[in-house]
Amino acid sequence: DPFVTNESTLAWSENEGEFVRGDRSPALHPPRWPFDSFFGPGASWVDRERGYIYFFGVRTYQAGFPVRLARVRATLSALHDHLQYEYWTGSTWQRPDPADEYALARLADPAADLLPGSATQNTRPEISIAYNPYVDRFTMLVQNDATPFMNEAQTFYQLWEAKKLEGPWTRVDTREDLVLKAGTYGAYMSDHTLAEGGRDVYFALSDWDL
């Protein structure tokens, strides 16, 4: 305490073999996002039509930090090369400068924020993304800790939506429907957990007090 993540990276398996971690594969160079970047654990969403993989990240269990966005072409060579990843700056997609490989992952400009960070918006890294055809919006389900990462009396979830992954993202008014009992965390949905064309949204939770 406080919780510390050394770095975040990818792991992959080829031909049903053992998983290989990005920090243990010297021949390849996938992202190894450092602790002080905005890309701790988060969510990914695959755009199969345009051939991109999008990564939504947040600084892990650090109060008041925003959600950010990166993407890469959905090819093995691109996935394994951190310099081919692009970062959303708030107005454009930009690739890193080899002289400072993770400067964009640490970008201080709040224009790049998808979801804000503040004294009352403390987004946990358990994020999920889906495209909902019923409302023709991308939807993001997050858990917000009003008191940063403490054992609160209730657990607060939020649903955000946007026409484009880059935003702008707006919070959906769910009233008390997503205020749940303490001890739950997660809130994982995907394109595959939608029913009735997206009219019904199912999501999974964990409960650490069982």
Secondary structure by P-SEA (a helix, b strand, c coil): ccccccccccccccccccccccccccccccccccccccccccccccccccbbbbbbbccccccbbbbbbbbbcccccccccccccccccccbbbbbcccccccccccccccccccccccccccccbbbbbbbccccbbbbbbbbcccccccccbbbbbbbbccccccccccccccccccccccccccccccccccccccbbbbbbbbccc
